[in-house]
Amino acid sequence: MYLQDLKFSLWADFIERDYLDKEFRELIEKKIINGATSNPAIFKSAILTSPAYKEQLATLKGSTPKEKYEAVAIYDIQKAADILKPLYEAGDDGYVSIEVDPFLCDDAEGTIAEGKRLFQAIGRENVMIKVPATAAGYVAMETLSGLGIPVNATLIFSKEQALACAQAFGAGAKKAPKVADTVISVFVSRIDRAIDPLIKDAGIVPALSGIYNSASIYNAIEAMQVPRCRTLFASTGVKDDSLSAHYYVDGLLGYNTVNTAPIDTIKAFDANGKKLKVLPIAEEEIAEHFAKLQQHGIDFDAVVAKQISDGLEAFKDAFTEILEAL
């Protein structure tokens, strides 16, 4: 744990082969991070820009693009899992996540089959299978976690999504041979990037909608008391130069949470973060902020729905670009 008293974990939202051999190990040794996450966009950047993959890809001629992608991704995930294994064995997270094919987001059986196949192919207990929060995804979450497979529910922007994930994990826990660790990944900064231009002249404090939305979701997840299930805050990098680099880590620091962040954000938080508990935030305070948005004609539910749709499309686009390049 980064902060043991709060059971707060800090995970690196980044995977790249050379980085795993160098800085990743250093961050773990310094007890700054205790887990890692990946997604199609992260692998797209790594595979298409880093020379570290050329040698392995040269041995995969004749394979399909998806087979090539899975071969290099599985290698990296195995490597990360092995580096993190001492933490996992000590009960200090030590998880790394890999996402199923985003084009399976509306296919429950396909997601279940791919999740099981990836988990078995990687062959490491400390791997989380990442599943998007869709109607099909909730079915897959229950089934996979019910098999004892750790699951990372991803692309959560709304309380309704989060509660559906929590219900799926709760049902899975009841039938699992061993209750698996699960996380519900709530995306934060994308909400502010969508809302803040709409409130520029409204006298409403910016860079708070993402924090308040996430804080309310955290309250709801904690109230569910699902065994071994935690809120994970994702999309916590800062694009607005007026904010501190660690703004979305400081602003969502709470008991029993995980924050997965870009490396620069992690370093900034470690060096200058407040490291003070701010969650839970009272629902009355949260409601007051969203009432102001409504008064100014902002349909927050519509903004959230667009973020869900855009998030899925972005992962599909990244996955398509990887496959086309391979």
ABEGO torsion letter per residue (X at the ends): XABAAAGBBBBBBBBBAAAAABAAAAAAAAGABABBBBBAAAAAAAAAABAAAAAAAAAABGBBAAAAAAAAAAAAAAAAAAAAAAAAAAGBEGBBBBBBBAAAAABAAAAAAAAAAAAAAAGBAABBBBBBBBAAAAAAAAAAAAAGBBBBBBGBABAAAAAAAAAAAAAAAAABABBBBBBBBBBAAAAAAAAAAAAAAAGBBBGAAAAAAAAAAAAAAAAAGBBGBBBBBBGABBABAABBAAAAAAAABBBGBBBBBBAAAAAAAAAABAGBBAOBBBAAAAAAAAAAAAAAGBBAAAAAAAAAAAAAAAAAAAAAAAAAAX
